[in-house]
């Protein structure tokens, strides 16, 4: 689940707000992928 959704020029983008204190890992990539699949008509997420 994203912490925020941004609507911009008809596009929808999800945002995670986290303090991971290190490089992104495969676990965070999987969370991003799942969150993108769970939100209808999303363009992507960060």
N, C-alpha and C positions, 0 to 999 in steps of 0.2 A: 504494500500500500504506500502510495506517495504521501509526502508531508504537505505538498502543495501542487496545484495545477495552474498552469499559466496558459491563458488564451491569447493568441497573437495572430492577427490577420487570418482568422478562420482555422488556425492550427491549434492543437492542444498538446502541451508538453508537461510531463511530470517532473517534480523535483524532490529528491531526498535531501534532508538536512541532517547531517551526521558529523561526528568528530571521530573518524576512524583512526587517527594518529599514525597512519602508515599508508602505503600504497594500496590501491584497490585490489581485492583478491577475487578469486573465482566465485566465492560465496556472495559477494556484493554484486558481481555481474549477474549471477542467477536471480538475486532479488530484483534487480533492475528489469531483467527479462520477464519475470513473472508479473511484476507490477505493470509493465507495458501491455502484456497480454490480457490482464484483468480490466484495463480501462478501454472502453469502446472508443474508436476513432482517434486514438492518440498517435501523434507523429513521432514521439520519442521521449526520452527522459535522461536526466543527469542526477 
